Amino acid sequence: MDRFQVEKMKCMVCEEEQPIAQDCRKCSSRMGRYYCHKCRLIDDGPGKAIFHCDKCGICLSGDKSRFYHCDACDACVALSARTKHLCKEKQLHCDCPICGDQIFASTEAIVQTECGHLMHEACLERHVEHSFKCPICLASICETFAFFRAVEKYMSTSSMPIEYRDVKSNIHCNDCRKRSVAKYHFLYHKCQLCLSYNTTMLATFTESPAYAVGQGTG
């Protein structure tokens, strides 16, 4: 149902059908603690802060004094993130890359990763339980020191079969976004520039690589 098209309501106390409003015109019962005629929104959540933003065109959950409307993002952003959020045109007009639900109209808390992508905070918390990579660009989005240290320890105590001794890999680093060359391994390849193990193998070779170390990928 498109609530913006709603014109009438029915009071559940006296059963009077009438134009939508915050109070019943017949018995004066209050329909909800919050009412927005523009959005046709009635909410009776106790202690729930809601405000309408004319620029967004919708009602939003939260204390209005703690938000401002970013004209570039075309969305309301928390004041605490004013100097930290990565501003992109209409960036909130997208879907959460984890659950697929719309970000802009969501009533759940939204977070922005260091790589600039938006998702529900609850979705991100569940995601990092099994992955340290952004679901969009694969950049590291949580602390990786302990994991990379464990990889280092594993790499120092394991060796590749002799037939792979001279094989190398062209790799792309998902953190610094550059390419480099590393010794071929079945599982892990270390970026030679930023030392991250968050890499993707592009190709293997036994001769000179096709491109120079440090070449970006756009």
Salt bridges, closest charged atoms under 4 A:
GLU7 OE2 - ARG40 NH2 3.34
GLU16 OE2 - ARG25 NH2 3.25
ASP23 OD1 - ARG30 NE 2.68
ASP43 OD2 - LYS48 NZ 3.13
ASP44 OD1 - ARG33 NH1 3.11
ASP54 OD1 - LYS38 NZ 2.66
ASP54 OD1 - HIS52 NE2 3.16
ASP71 OD1 - LYS55 NZ 3.15
ASP71 OD1 - HIS69 NE2 3.96
ASP74 OD1 - HIS69 NE2 3.66
ASP74 OD2 - LYS90 NZ 2.98
ASP74 OD2 - HIS93 NE2 3.34
GLU152 OE2 - LYS190 NZ 2.49
